[in-house]
């Protein structure tokens, strides 16, 4: 174990490439989005500029939005207003997802934006609103120093292949199974 | 899948217990601490009071510390100055760890603190500086509405047993393996 750690430490020390990273937080556990928001805090702490695009139909009364909104180096979009996973209007869902994607593409072409967070983005692929080909093409054509964080369950293999760092967050246990309600500050 | 989701949604809707939660972020992947910092943002966004105690000997030039420090509802301690994992002075390590733990115990008895984050805490157990019994006793005696987040690899079974929500973050891939250096905004 000690030897393995030494090998890893040596690798880290000799690492010299500086580049924009594509990070993916996937899996069924709690922490995918919260880890993205932690990274956002970290990036803003370094004076970086960031954009957050949230894809799930979402509340705008979350603690994270209240906390981050108003930061001069950050833009924050809740794009889910127009579509959910269970609406009866598939055409509207598709149109809303594509509109959100156009917004994302603008950020992926803007080298003044250092970090782009695509929260709950994987569902747009799962539901077929976007193709893996167009998404990978846009990600790979982005400014070379721009970091992108994608969160959501079931990240497809094609996305994992082009990513630099991928974490799979698994659920060992969750409080809601014991009847605990979604607590402010924890779940939203 | 749809049926499973409906069952889960029903469980979430009927969940009615409000309580302080013990969350654990463990595993070998990237995102354990960043998820804790995301949760911190979320909690501060709700006007909660929080304390962060970092146990690993650490730099104080991180993006997260720069970003969060100065928030009136937050205290932030980097306790690793006095001990590392590879020092030659085991007695000093133990004394430093115990001093950090005393500080933590103060927060765990203070009901005005809504969220306590113990970053990289599991190592204090791994190295035997604290016992699982004393840690579990202090956690279980804390104010009933206080949330605690513990991060670090190899969370022991005794800690997982008393936790409410546990996420295991596994490494699928990591950029440093491709020679990418620790990028500001991403790794620190």
Interface residues (C-beta under 8 A of the other chain):
Chain A: X11 X12 X14 X15 X16 X17 X18 X19 X21 X23 X24 X25 X26 X27 X29 X30 X31 X33 X34 X35 X36 X37 X38 X39 X40 X41 X42 X43 X44 X45 X46 X48 X62 X63 X64 X65 X66 X67 X68 X114 X115 X147 X160 X163 X164 X165 X166 X167 X168 X169 X170 X171 X172 X173 X174 X175 X176 X177 X178 X179 X180 X181 X182 X183 X184 X185 X186 X188
Chain B: X11 X12 X14 X15 X16 X17 X18 X19 X21 X23 X24 X25 X26 X27 X29 X30 X31 X33 X34 X35 X36 X37 X38 X39 X40 X41 X42 X43 X44 X45 X46 X48 X62 X63 X64 X65 X66 X67 X68 X114 X115 X147 X160 X163 X164 X165 X166 X167 X168 X169 X170 X171 X172 X173 X174 X175 X176 X177 X178 X179 X180 X181 X182 X183 X184 X185 X186 X188
